[in-house]
């Protein structure tokens, strides 16, 4: 379920609400109790990081993981540990 952001046009109160995609948007402001609440458009709240399809299939050239080199070393050591355990 996505988290939607709302802002009241009357008083400026902002809130977040966890709702189903099929749920009707909220209209009543909990702060001033008017029916001027509007859903805001915002960026998604996740980032693809670490090894996997994004790292291997869609990055090219010298682009590196934004998490840094230390995160890549930790992921590769965890993978090598798993390989040794299954062998």
PDB file with one MODEL, atoms N, CA, C and O in Angstrom:
MODEL        1
ATOM      1  N   UNK A   1       0.840  -1.179   0.000  1.00  0.00           N
ATOM      2  CA  UNK A   1       0.000   0.000   0.000  1.00  0.00           C
ATOM      3  C   UNK A   1       0.886   1.242   0.000  1.00  0.00           C
ATOM      4  O   UNK A   1       1.847   1.327   0.765  1.00  0.00           O
ATOM      5  N   UNK A   2       0.558   2.200  -0.858  1.00  0.00           N
ATOM      6  CA  UNK A   2       1.350   3.426  -0.907  1.00  0.00           C
ATOM      7  C   UNK A   2       0.986   4.406   0.204  1.00  0.00           C
ATOM      8  O   UNK A   2      -0.099   4.353   0.783  1.00  0.00           O
ATOM      9  N   UNK A   3       1.915   5.287   0.474  1.00  0.00           N
ATOM     10  CA  UNK A   3       1.694   6.377   1.424  1.00  0.00           C
ATOM     11  C   UNK A   3       1.414   7.638   0.604  1.00  0.00           C
ATOM     12  O   UNK A   3       2.236   8.054  -0.211  1.00  0.00           O
ATOM     13  N   UNK A   4       0.253   8.233   0.829  1.00  0.00           N
ATOM     14  CA  UNK A   4      -0.126   9.449   0.115  1.00  0.00           C
ATOM     15  C   UNK A   4       0.075  10.663   1.012  1.00  0.00           C
ATOM     16  O   UNK A   4      -0.127  10.600   2.224  1.00  0.00           O
ATOM     17  N   UNK A   5       0.481  11.777   0.388  1.00  0.00           N
ATOM     18  CA  UNK A   5       0.637  13.037   1.102  1.00  0.00           C
ATOM     19  C   UNK A   5      -0.538  13.939   0.764  1.00  0.00           C
ATOM     20  O   UNK A   5      -0.981  13.997  -0.383  1.00  0.00           O
ATOM     21  N   UNK A   6      -1.037  14.642   1.772  1.00  0.00           N
ATOM     22  CA  UNK A   6      -2.157  15.563   1.601  1.00  0.00           C
ATOM     23  C   UNK A   6      -1.800  16.922   2.177  1.00  0.00           C
ATOM     24  O   UNK A   6      -1.000  17.027   3.107  1.00  0.00           O
ATOM     25  N   UNK A   7      -2.406  17.965   1.611  1.00  0.00           N
ATOM     26  CA  UNK A   7      -2.255  19.318   2.144  1.00  0.00           C
ATOM     27  C   UNK A   7      -3.613  20.010   2.094  1.00  0.00           C
ATOM     28  O   UNK A   7      -4.339  19.906   1.105  1.00  0.00           O
ATOM     29  N   UNK A   8      -3.945  20.711   3.162  1.00  0.00           N
ATOM     30  CA  UNK A   8      -5.200  21.447   3.240  1.00  0.00           C
ATOM     31  C   UNK A   8      -5.022  22.800   2.545  1.00  0.00           C
ATOM     32  O   UNK A   8      -4.089  23.543   2.849  1.00  0.00           O
ATOM     33  N   UNK A   9      -5.911  23.107   1.626  1.00  0.00           N
ATOM     34  CA  UNK A   9      -5.857  24.389   0.907  1.00  0.00           C
ATOM     35  C   UNK A   9      -6.267  25.553   1.815  1.00  0.00           C
ATOM     36  O   UNK A   9      -5.888  26.697   1.563  1.00  0.00           O
ATOM     37  N   UNK A  10      -7.034  25.267   2.865  1.00  0.00           N
ATOM     38  CA  UNK A  10      -7.512  26.320   3.764  1.00  0.00           C
ATOM     39  C   UNK A  10      -6.468  26.715   4.805  1.00  0.00           C
ATOM     40  O   UNK A  10      -6.167  27.898   4.961  1.00  0.00           O
ATOM     41  N   UNK A  11      -5.912  25.733   5.518  1.00  0.00           N
ATOM     42  CA  UNK A  11      -5.009  26.064   6.634  1.00  0.00           C
ATOM     43  C   UNK A  11      -3.550  25.679   6.385  1.00  0.00           C
ATOM     44  O   UNK A  11      -2.674  26.077   7.153  1.00  0.00           O
ATOM     45  N   UNK A  12      -3.273  24.913   5.327  1.00  0.00           N
ATOM     46  CA  UNK A  12      -1.896  24.529   5.012  1.00  0.00           C
ATOM     47  C   UNK A  12      -1.397  23.303   5.766  1.00  0.00           C
ATOM     48  O   UNK A  12      -0.230  22.935   5.631  1.00  0.00           O
ATOM     49  N   UNK A  13      -2.252  22.667   6.554  1.00  0.00           N
ATOM     50  CA  UNK A  13      -1.865  21.461   7.308  1.00  0.00           C
ATOM     51  C   UNK A  13      -1.486  20.349   6.335  1.00  0.00           C
ATOM     52  O   UNK A  13      -2.179  20.125   5.342  1.00  0.00           O
ATOM     53  N   UNK A  14      -0.375  19.648   6.623  1.00  0.00           N
ATOM     54  CA  UNK A  14       0.084  18.539   5.770  1.00  0.00           C
ATOM     55  C   UNK A  14       0.074  17.251   6.569  1.00  0.00           C
ATOM     56  O   UNK A  14       0.350  17.252   7.769  1.00  0.00           O
ATOM     57  N   UNK A  15      -0.249  16.139   5.891  1.00  0.00           N
ATOM     58  CA  UNK A  15      -0.247  14.844   6.543  1.00  0.00           C
ATOM     59  C   UNK A  15       0.037  13.748   5.532  1.00  0.00           C
ATOM     60  O   UNK A  15      -0.091  13.949   4.324  1.00  0.00           O
ATOM     61  N   UNK A  16       0.423  12.589   6.041  1.00  0.00           N
ATOM     62  CA  UNK A  16       0.636  11.400   5.224  1.00  0.00           C
ATOM     63  C   UNK A  16      -0.351  10.338   5.667  1.00  0.00           C
ATOM     64  O   UNK A  16      -0.670  10.231   6.851  1.00  0.00           O
ATOM     65  N   UNK A  17      -0.836   9.548   4.711  1.00  0.00           N
ATOM     66  CA  UNK A  17      -1.818   8.515   5.031  1.00  0.00           C
ATOM     67  C   UNK A  17      -1.515   7.267   4.213  1.00  0.00           C
ATOM     68  O   UNK A  17      -1.350   7.340   2.995  1.00  0.00           O
ATOM     69  N   UNK A  18      -1.442   6.121   4.885  1.00  0.00           N
ATOM     70  CA  UNK A  18      -1.261   4.836   4.238  1.00  0.00           C
ATOM     71  C   UNK A  18      -2.627   4.365   3.759  1.00  0.00           C
ATOM     72  O   UNK A  18      -3.515   4.108   4.572  1.00  0.00           O
ATOM     73  N   UNK A  19      -2.805   4.248   2.421  1.00  0.00           N
ATOM     74  CA  UNK A  19      -4.088   3.894   1.843  1.00  0.00           C
ATOM     75  C   UNK A  19      -3.916   2.915   0.692  1.00  0.00           C
ATOM     76  O   UNK A  19      -2.858   2.850   0.066  1.00  0.00           O
ATOM     77  N   UNK A  20      -4.975   2.155   0.422  1.00  0.00           N
ATOM     78  CA  UNK A  20      -4.994   1.303  -0.759  1.00  0.00           C
ATOM     79  C   UNK A  20      -5.050   2.188  -2.002  1.00  0.00           C
ATOM     80  O   UNK A  20      -5.536   3.317  -1.943  1.00  0.00           O
ATOM     81  N   UNK A  21      -4.556   1.677  -3.116  1.00  0.00           N
ATOM     82  CA  UNK A  21      -4.600   2.415  -4.366  1.00  0.00           C
ATOM     83  C   UNK A  21      -6.047   2.687  -4.760  1.00  0.00           C
ATOM     84  O   UNK A  21      -6.354   3.745  -5.309  1.00  0.00           O
ATOM     85  N   UNK A  22      -6.933   1.738  -4.484  1.00  0.00           N
ATOM     86  CA  UNK A  22      -8.337   1.874  -4.863  1.00  0.00           C
ATOM     87  C   UNK A  22      -9.158   2.730  -3.891  1.00  0.00           C
ATOM     88  O   UNK A  22     -10.323   3.015  -4.167  1.00  0.00           O
ATOM     89  N   UNK A  23      -8.579   3.140  -2.769  1.00  0.00           N
ATOM     90  CA  UNK A  23      -9.314   3.937  -1.775  1.00  0.00           C
ATOM     91  C   UNK A  23      -9.570   5.355  -2.293  1.00  0.00           C
ATOM     92  O   UNK A  23      -8.754   5.918  -3.023  1.00  0.00           O
ATOM     93  N   UNK A  24     -10.697   5.912  -1.909  1.00  0.00           N
ATOM     94  CA  UNK A  24     -11.033   7.285  -2.291  1.00  0.00           C
ATOM     95  C   UNK A  24     -10.112   8.260  -1.558  1.00  0.00           C
ATOM     96  O   UNK A  24      -9.768   8.026  -0.400  1.00  0.00           O
ATOM     97  N   UNK A  25      -9.708   9.349  -2.217  1.00  0.00           N
ATOM     98  CA  UNK A  25      -8.861  10.347  -1.556  1.00  0.00           C
ATOM     99  C   UNK A  25      -9.569  10.981  -0.360  1.00  0.00           C
ATOM    100  O   UNK A  25     -10.791  11.125  -0.359  1.00  0.00           O
ATOM    101  N   UNK A  26      -8.796  11.354   0.651  1.00  0.00           N
ATOM    102  CA  UNK A  26      -9.351  12.054   1.809  1.00  0.00           C
ATOM    103  C   UNK A  26      -9.763  13.464   1.390  1.00  0.00           C
ATOM    104  O   UNK A  26      -9.147  14.049   0.500  1.00  0.00           O
ATOM    105  N   UNK A  27     -10.790  14.008   2.019  1.00  0.00           N
ATOM    106  CA  UNK A  27     -11.239  15.359   1.693  1.00  0.00           C
ATOM    107  C   UNK A  27     -11.327  16.259   2.915  1.00  0.00           C
ATOM    108  O   UNK A  27     -11.204  17.477   2.784  1.00  0.00           O
ATOM    109  N   UNK A  28     -11.536  15.695   4.100  1.00  0.00           N
ATOM    110  CA  UNK A  28     -11.710  16.502   5.320  1.00  0.00           C
ATOM    111  C   UNK A  28     -10.395  16.664   6.074  1.00  0.00           C
ATOM    112  O   UNK A  28      -9.732  15.679   6.402  1.00  0.00           O
ATOM    113  N   UNK A  29     -10.024  17.913   6.346  1.00  0.00           N
ATOM    114  CA  UNK A  29      -8.797  18.230   7.072  1.00  0.00           C
ATOM    115  C   UNK A  29      -8.989  17.934   8.560  1.00  0.00           C
ATOM    116  O   UNK A  29      -9.971  18.386   9.150  1.00  0.00           O
ATOM    117  N   UNK A  30      -8.070  17.181   9.182  1.00  0.00           N
ATOM    118  CA  UNK A  30      -8.195  16.904  10.614  1.00  0.00           C
ATOM    119  C   UNK A  30      -7.876  18.121  11.493  1.00  0.00           C
ATOM    120  O   UNK A  30      -8.265  18.154  12.660  1.00  0.00           O
ATOM    121  N   UNK A  31      -7.176  19.114  10.947  1.00  0.00           N
ATOM    122  CA  UNK A  31      -6.798  20.289  11.736  1.00  0.00           C
ATOM    123  C   UNK A  31      -7.909  21.336  11.786  1.00  0.00           C
ATOM    124  O   UNK A  31      -8.300  21.777  12.866  1.00  0.00           O
ATOM    125  N   UNK A  32      -8.417  21.735  10.618  1.00  0.00           N
ATOM    126  CA  UNK A  32      -9.420  22.811  10.592  1.00  0.00           C
ATOM    127  C   UNK A  32     -10.827  22.308  10.255  1.00  0.00           C
ATOM    128  O   UNK A  32     -11.779  23.088  10.262  1.00  0.00           O
ATOM    129  N   UNK A  33     -10.963  21.026   9.964  1.00  0.00           N
ATOM    130  CA  UNK A  33     -12.236  20.357   9.689  1.00  0.00           C
ATOM    131  C   UNK A  33     -12.996  20.910   8.482  1.00  0.00           C
ATOM    132  O   UNK A  33     -14.222  20.817   8.428  1.00  0.00           O
ATOM    133  N   UNK A  34     -12.270  21.488   7.507  1.00  0.00           N
ATOM    134  CA  UNK A  34     -12.892  21.883   6.248  1.00  0.00           C
ATOM    135  C   UNK A  34     -12.697  20.761   5.243  1.00  0.00           C
ATOM    136  O   UNK A  34     -11.903  19.850   5.477  1.00  0.00           O
ATOM    137  N   UNK A  35     -13.407  20.817   4.136  1.00  0.00           N
ATOM    138  CA  UNK A  35     -13.270  19.775   3.120  1.00  0.00           C
ATOM    139  C   UNK A  35     -12.414  20.269   1.955  1.00  0.00           C
ATOM    140  O   UNK A  35     -12.816  20.188   0.794  1.00  0.00           O
ATOM    141  N   UNK A  36     -11.234  20.778   2.283  1.00  0.00           N
ATOM    142  CA  UNK A  36     -10.336  21.309   1.263  1.00  0.00           C
ATOM    143  C   UNK A  36      -8.998  20.576   1.232  1.00  0.00           C
ATOM    144  O   UNK A  36      -7.983  21.159   0.851  1.00  0.00           O
ATOM    145  N   UNK A  37      -8.986  19.315   1.627  1.00  0.00           N
ATOM    146  CA  UNK A  37      -7.764  18.511   1.614  1.00  0.00           C
ATOM    147  C   UNK A  37      -7.496  18.036   0.188  1.00  0.00           C
ATOM    148  O   UNK A  37      -8.403  17.531  -0.475  1.00  0.00           O
ATOM    149  N   UNK A  38      -6.278  18.189  -0.284  1.00  0.00           N
ATOM    150  CA  UNK A  38      -5.903  17.786  -1.643  1.00  0.00           C
ATOM    151  C   UNK A  38      -4.702  16.863  -1.586  1.00  0.00           C
ATOM    152  O   UNK A  38      -3.779  17.081  -0.801  1.00  0.00           O
ATOM    153  N   UNK A  39      -4.714  15.838  -2.413  1.00  0.00           N
ATOM    154  CA  UNK A  39      -3.595  14.894  -2.498  1.00  0.00           C
ATOM    155  C   UNK A  39      -2.455  15.547  -3.264  1.00  0.00           C
ATOM    156  O   UNK A  39      -2.675  16.163  -4.308  1.00  0.00           O
ATOM    157  N   UNK A  40      -1.245  15.415  -2.754  1.00  0.00           N
ATOM    158  CA  UNK A  40      -0.056  15.970  -3.394  1.00  0.00           C
ATOM    159  C   UNK A  40       0.623  14.908  -4.247  1.00  0.00           C
ATOM    160  O   UNK A  40       0.463  13.711  -4.012  1.00  0.00           O
ATOM    161  N   UNK A  41       1.367  15.353  -5.218  1.00  0.00           N
ATOM    162  CA  UNK A  41       2.168  14.453  -6.043  1.00  0.00           C
ATOM    163  C   UNK A  41       3.594  14.532  -5.528  1.00  0.00           C
ATOM    164  O   UNK A  41       4.150  15.623  -5.402  1.00  0.00           O
ATOM    165  N   UNK A  42       4.187  13.391  -5.231  1.00  0.00           N
ATOM    166  CA  UNK A  42       5.545  13.379  -4.699  1.00  0.00           C
ATOM    167  C   UNK A  42       6.331  12.222  -5.307  1.00  0.00           C
ATOM    168  O   UNK A  42       5.768  11.349  -5.967  1.00  0.00           O
ATOM    169  N   UNK A  43       7.625  12.232  -5.075  1.00  0.00           N
ATOM    170  CA  UNK A  43       8.507  11.190  -5.591  1.00  0.00           C
ATOM    171  C   UNK A  43       8.333   9.899  -4.809  1.00  0.00           C
ATOM    172  O   UNK A  43       7.899   9.906  -3.657  1.00  0.00           O
ATOM    173  N   UNK A  44       8.674   8.807  -5.445  1.00  0.00           N
ATOM    174  CA  UNK A  44       8.609   7.505  -4.774  1.00  0.00           C
ATOM    175  C   UNK A  44       9.589   7.459  -3.615  1.00  0.00           C
ATOM    176  O   UNK A  44      10.624   8.125  -3.642  1.00  0.00           O
ATOM    177  N   UNK A  45       9.264   6.671  -2.594  1.00  0.00           N
ATOM    178  CA  UNK A  45      10.080   6.620  -1.388  1.00  0.00           C
ATOM    179  C   UNK A  45      11.019   5.445  -1.319  1.00  0.00           C
ATOM    180  O   UNK A  45      11.252   4.924  -0.229  1.00  0.00           O
ATOM    181  N   UNK A  46      11.575   4.996  -2.442  1.00  0.00           N
ATOM    182  CA  UNK A  46      12.533   3.906  -2.392  1.00  0.00           C
ATOM    183  C   UNK A  46      13.649   4.146  -3.398  1.00  0.00           C
ATOM    184  O   UNK A  46      13.503   4.931  -4.335  1.00  0.00           O
ATOM    185  N   UNK A  47      14.762   3.457  -3.187  1.00  0.00           N
ATOM    186  CA  UNK A  47      15.904   3.571  -4.084  1.00  0.00           C
ATOM    187  C   UNK A  47      16.491   2.189  -4.276  1.00  0.00           C
ATOM    188  O   UNK A  47      16.688   1.458  -3.306  1.00  0.00           O
ATOM    189  N   UNK A  48      16.773   1.825  -5.510  1.00  0.00           N
ATOM    190  CA  UNK A  48      17.395   0.539  -5.786  1.00  0.00           C
ATOM    191  C   UNK A  48      18.886   0.659  -5.481  1.00  0.00           C
ATOM    192  O   UNK A  48      19.559   1.536  -6.023  1.00  0.00           O
ATOM    193  N   UNK A  49      19.405  -0.213  -4.620  1.00  0.00           N
ATOM    194  CA  UNK A  49      20.805  -0.149  -4.226  1.00  0.00           C
ATOM    195  C   UNK A  49      21.360  -1.554  -4.097  1.00  0.00           C
ATOM    196  O   UNK A  49      20.615  -2.527  -3.980  1.00  0.00           O
ATOM    197  N   UNK A  50      22.671  -1.641  -4.119  1.00  0.00           N
ATOM    198  CA  UNK A  50      23.316  -2.937  -3.962  1.00  0.00           C
ATOM    199  C   UNK A  50      23.448  -3.668  -5.284  1.00  0.00           C
ATOM    200  O   UNK A  50      23.162  -3.115  -6.346  1.00  0.00           O
ATOM    201  N   UNK A  51      23.882  -4.908  -5.207  1.00  0.00           N
ATOM    202  CA  UNK A  51      24.035  -5.723  -6.403  1.00  0.00           C
ATOM    203  C   UNK A  51      22.692  -6.205  -6.896  1.00  0.00           C
ATOM    204  O   UNK A  51      21.720  -6.259  -6.142  1.00  0.00           O
ATOM    205  N   UNK A  52      22.646  -6.553  -8.160  1.00  0.00           N
ATOM    206  CA  UNK A  52      21.391  -7.057  -8.698  1.00  0.00           C
ATOM    207  C   UNK A  52      21.146  -6.547 -10.098  1.00  0.00           C
ATOM    208  O   UNK A  52      22.052  -6.017 -10.740  1.00  0.00           O
ATOM    209  N   UNK A  53      19.920  -6.705 -10.575  1.00  0.00           N
ATOM    210  CA  UNK A  53      19.605  -6.361 -11.956  1.00  0.00           C
ATOM    211  C   UNK A  53      19.883  -4.899 -12.281  1.00  0.00           C
ATOM    212  O   UNK A  53      20.333  -4.596 -13.386  1.00  0.00           O
ATOM    213  N   UNK A  54      19.628  -3.992 -11.357  1.00  0.00           N
ATOM    214  CA  UNK A  54      19.843  -2.575 -11.640  1.00  0.00           C
ATOM    215  C   UNK A  54      21.330  -2.292 -11.836  1.00  0.00           C
ATOM    216  O   UNK A  54      21.720  -1.593 -12.771  1.00  0.00           O
ATOM    217  N   UNK A  55      22.148  -2.838 -10.952  1.00  0.00           N
ATOM    218  CA  UNK A  55      23.591  -2.621 -11.023  1.00  0.00           C
ATOM    219  C   UNK A  55      24.187  -3.245 -12.275  1.00  0.00           C
ATOM    220  O   UNK A  55      25.039  -2.638 -12.923  1.00  0.00           O
ATOM    221  N   UNK A  56      23.754  -4.440 -12.618  1.00  0.00           N
ATOM    222  CA  UNK A  56      24.403  -5.166 -13.698  1.00  0.00           C
ATOM    223  C   UNK A  56      23.808  -4.882 -15.071  1.00  0.00           C
ATOM    224  O   UNK A  56      24.531  -4.942 -16.065  1.00  0.00           O
ATOM    225  N   UNK A  57      22.523  -4.576 -15.163  1.00  0.00           N
ATOM    226  CA  UNK A  57      21.883  -4.436 -16.465  1.00  0.00           C
ATOM    227  C   UNK A  57      21.711  -3.011 -16.963  1.00  0.00           C
ATOM    228  O   UNK A  57      21.692  -2.794 -18.174  1.00  0.00           O
ATOM    229  N   UNK A  58      21.586  -2.048 -16.090  1.00  0.00           N
ATOM    230  CA  UNK A  58      21.244  -0.715 -16.543  1.00  0.00           C
ATOM    231  C   UNK A  58      22.315   0.350 -16.319  1.00  0.00           C
ATOM    232  O   UNK A  58      22.161   1.465 -16.817  1.00  0.00           O
ATOM    233  N   UNK A  59      23.370   0.060 -15.608  1.00  0.00           N
ATOM    234  CA  UNK A  59      24.440   1.043 -15.431  1.00  0.00           C
ATOM    235  C   UNK A  59      25.521   0.768 -16.465  1.00  0.00           C
ATOM    236  O   UNK A  59      25.795  -0.384 -16.804  1.00  0.00           O
ATOM    237  N   UNK A  60      26.132   1.840 -16.962  1.00  0.00           N
ATOM    238  CA  UNK A  60      27.166   1.656 -17.972  1.00  0.00           C
ATOM    239  C   UNK A  60      28.371   2.527 -17.643  1.00  0.00           C
ATOM    240  O   UNK A  60      28.271   3.498 -16.893  1.00  0.00           O
ATOM    241  N   UNK A  61      29.494   2.165 -18.211  1.00  0.00           N
ATOM    242  CA  UNK A  61      30.697   2.969 -18.058  1.00  0.00           C
ATOM    243  C   UNK A  61      31.212   3.019 -16.634  1.00  0.00           C
ATOM    244  O   UNK A  61      31.246   2.004 -15.939  1.00  0.00           O
ATOM    245  N   UNK A  62      31.614   4.212 -16.200  1.00  0.00           N
ATOM    246  CA  UNK A  62      32.205   4.383 -14.881  1.00  0.00           C
ATOM    247  C   UNK A  62      31.209   4.734 -13.790  1.00  0.00           C
ATOM    248  O   UNK A  62      31.609   5.158 -12.706  1.00  0.00           O
ATOM    249  N   UNK A  63      29.924   4.567 -14.054  1.00  0.00           N
ATOM    250  CA  UNK A  63      28.934   4.881 -13.020  1.00  0.00           C
ATOM    251  C   UNK A  63      29.045   3.877 -11.890  1.00  0.00           C
ATOM    252  O   UNK A  63      29.144   2.673 -12.126  1.00  0.00           O
ATOM    253  N   UNK A  64      29.028   4.375 -10.660  1.00  0.00           N
ATOM    254  CA  UNK A  64      29.174   3.515  -9.491  1.00  0.00           C
ATOM    255  C   UNK A  64      27.934   3.586  -8.630  1.00  0.00           C
ATOM    256  O   UNK A  64      27.094   4.473  -8.782  1.00  0.00           O
ATOM    257  N   UNK A  65      27.839   2.633  -7.723  1.00  0.00           N
ATOM    258  CA  UNK A  65      26.727   2.590  -6.773  1.00  0.00           C
ATOM    259  C   UNK A  65      26.791   3.818  -5.866  1.00  0.00           C
ATOM    260  O   UNK A  65      27.863   4.161  -5.368  1.00  0.00           O
ATOM    261  N   UNK A  66      25.665   4.474  -5.649  1.00  0.00           N
ATOM    262  CA  UNK A  66      25.622   5.665  -4.800  1.00  0.00           C
ATOM    263  C   UNK A  66      25.885   5.349  -3.334  1.00  0.00           C
ATOM    264  O   UNK A  66      26.251   6.239  -2.567  1.00  0.00           O
ATOM    265  N   UNK A  67      25.702   4.080  -2.933  1.00  0.00           N
ATOM    266  CA  UNK A  67      25.930   3.697  -1.544  1.00  0.00           C
ATOM    267  C   UNK A  67      27.419   3.675  -1.214  1.00  0.00           C
ATOM    268  O   UNK A  67      27.792   3.687  -0.041  1.00  0.00           O
ATOM    269  N   UNK A  68      28.269   3.642  -2.232  1.00  0.00           N
ATOM    270  CA  UNK A  68      29.708   3.680  -1.995  1.00  0.00           C
ATOM    271  C   UNK A  68      30.352   2.315  -2.109  1.00  0.00           C
ATOM    272  O   UNK A  68      29.676   1.290  -2.201  1.00  0.00           O
ATOM    273  N   UNK A  69      31.662   2.326  -2.101  1.00  0.00           N
ATOM    274  CA  UNK A  69      32.435   1.100  -2.258  1.00  0.00           C
ATOM    275  C   UNK A  69      32.300   0.158  -1.077  1.00  0.00           C
ATOM    276  O   UNK A  69      32.315  -1.058  -1.269  1.00  0.00           O
ATOM    277  N   UNK A  70      32.169   0.676   0.142  1.00  0.00           N
ATOM    278  CA  UNK A  70      32.102  -0.180   1.328  1.00  0.00           C
ATOM    279  C   UNK A  70      30.877  -1.071   1.286  1.00  0.00           C
ATOM    280  O   UNK A  70      30.942  -2.220   1.725  1.00  0.00           O
ATOM    281  N   UNK A  71      29.752  -0.571   0.767  1.00  0.00           N
ATOM    282  CA  UNK A  71      28.537  -1.372   0.655  1.00  0.00           C
ATOM    283  C   UNK A  71      28.715  -2.519  -0.330  1.00  0.00           C
ATOM    284  O   UNK A  71      28.191  -3.612  -0.115  1.00  0.00           O
ATOM    285  N   UNK A  72      29.468  -2.271  -1.431  1.00  0.00           N
ATOM    286  CA  UNK A  72      29.709  -3.307  -2.432  1.00  0.00           C
ATOM    287  C   UNK A  72      30.589  -4.416  -1.873  1.00  0.00           C
ATOM    288  O   UNK A  72      30.352  -5.591  -2.152  1.00  0.00           O
ATOM    289  N   UNK A  73      31.599  -4.060  -1.088  1.00  0.00           N
ATOM    290  CA  UNK A  73      32.484  -5.064  -0.506  1.00  0.00           C
ATOM    291  C   UNK A  73      31.735  -5.928   0.493  1.00  0.00           C
ATOM    292  O   UNK A  73      31.947  -7.139   0.544  1.00  0.00           O
ATOM    293  N   UNK A  74      30.869  -5.327   1.280  1.00  0.00           N
ATOM    294  CA  UNK A  74      30.088  -6.081   2.266  1.00  0.00           C
ATOM    295  C   UNK A  74      29.148  -7.046   1.573  1.00  0.00           C
ATOM    296  O   UNK A  74      28.969  -8.173   2.033  1.00  0.00           O
ATOM    297  N   UNK A  75      28.544  -6.621   0.471  1.00  0.00           N
ATOM    298  CA  UNK A  75      27.620  -7.486  -0.270  1.00  0.00           C
ATOM    299  C   UNK A  75      28.376  -8.647  -0.910  1.00  0.00           C
ATOM    300  O   UNK A  75      27.890  -9.779  -0.898  1.00  0.00           O
ATOM    301  N   UNK A  76      29.571  -8.380  -1.474  1.00  0.00           N
ATOM    302  CA  UNK A  76      30.314  -9.450  -2.126  1.00  0.00           C
ATOM    303  C   UNK A  76      30.872 -10.436  -1.108  1.00  0.00           C
ATOM    304  O   UNK A  76      30.960 -11.629  -1.402  1.00  0.00           O
ATOM    305  N   UNK A  77      31.253  -9.971   0.085  1.00  0.00           N
ATOM    306  CA  UNK A  77      31.745 -10.897   1.104  1.00  0.00           C
ATOM    307  C   UNK A  77      30.611 -11.760   1.638  1.00  0.00           C
ATOM    308  O   UNK A  77      30.829 -12.929   1.957  1.00  0.00           O
ATOM    309  N   UNK A  78      29.408 -11.212   1.740  1.00  0.00           N
ATOM    310  CA  UNK A  78      28.254 -11.992   2.188  1.00  0.00           C
ATOM    311  C   UNK A  78      27.917 -13.059   1.157  1.00  0.00           C
ATOM    312  O   UNK A  78      27.546 -14.174   1.521  1.00  0.00           O
ATOM    313  N   UNK A  79      28.040 -12.729  -0.128  1.00  0.00           N
ATOM    314  CA  UNK A  79      27.768 -13.692  -1.189  1.00  0.00           C
ATOM    315  C   UNK A  79      28.802 -14.803  -1.173  1.00  0.00           C
ATOM    316  O   UNK A  79      28.447 -15.971  -1.335  1.00  0.00           O
ATOM    317  N   UNK A  80      30.080 -14.469  -0.982  1.00  0.00           N
ATOM    318  CA  UNK A  80      31.116 -15.495  -0.953  1.00  0.00           C
ATOM    319  C   UNK A  80      30.971 -16.388   0.273  1.00  0.00           C
ATOM    320  O   UNK A  80      31.285 -17.576   0.201  1.00  0.00           O
ATOM    321  N   UNK A  81      30.503 -15.846   1.400  1.00  0.00           N
ATOM    322  CA  UNK A  81      30.259 -16.634   2.592  1.00  0.00           C
ATOM    323  C   UNK A  81      29.130 -17.627   2.351  1.00  0.00           C
ATOM    324  O   UNK A  81      29.212 -18.773   2.793  1.00  0.00           O
ATOM    325  N   UNK A  82      28.067 -17.200   1.649  1.00  0.00           N
ATOM    326  CA  UNK A  82      26.960 -18.076   1.336  1.00  0.00           C
ATOM    327  C   UNK A  82      27.410 -19.195   0.399  1.00  0.00           C
ATOM    328  O   UNK A  82      26.984 -20.340   0.549  1.00  0.00           O
ATOM    329  N   UNK A  83      28.273 -18.864  -0.571  1.00  0.00           N
ATOM    330  CA  UNK A  83      28.773 -19.872  -1.518  1.00  0.00           C
ATOM    331  C   UNK A  83      29.566 -20.956  -0.792  1.00  0.00           C
ATOM    332  O   UNK A  83      29.430 -22.141  -1.096  1.00  0.00           O
ATOM    333  N   UNK A  84      30.388 -20.548   0.159  1.00  0.00           N
ATOM    334  CA  UNK A  84      31.198 -21.501   0.921  1.00  0.00           C
ATOM    335  C   UNK A  84      30.314 -22.380   1.794  1.00  0.00           C
ATOM    336  O   UNK A  84      30.603 -23.563   1.971  1.00  0.00           O
ATOM    337  N   UNK A  85      29.241 -21.819   2.341  1.00  0.00           N
ATOM    338  CA  UNK A  85      28.350 -22.566   3.218  1.00  0.00           C
ATOM    339  C   UNK A  85      27.565 -23.627   2.459  1.00  0.00           C
ATOM    340  O   UNK A  85      27.269 -24.690   3.003  1.00  0.00           O
ATOM    341  N   UNK A  86      27.222 -23.340   1.191  1.00  0.00           N
ATOM    342  CA  UNK A  86      26.446 -24.296   0.399  1.00  0.00           C
ATOM    343  C   UNK A  86      27.334 -25.338  -0.253  1.00  0.00           C
ATOM    344  O   UNK A  86      26.830 -26.383  -0.665  1.00  0.00           O
ATOM    345  N   UNK A  87      28.617 -25.103  -0.363  1.00  0.00           N
ATOM    346  CA  UNK A  87      29.530 -26.027  -1.035  1.00  0.00           C
ATOM    347  C   UNK A  87      29.889 -27.235  -0.196  1.00  0.00           C
ATOM    348  O   UNK A  87      30.651 -28.093  -0.644  1.00  0.00           O
TER     349      UNK A  87
ENDMDL
END
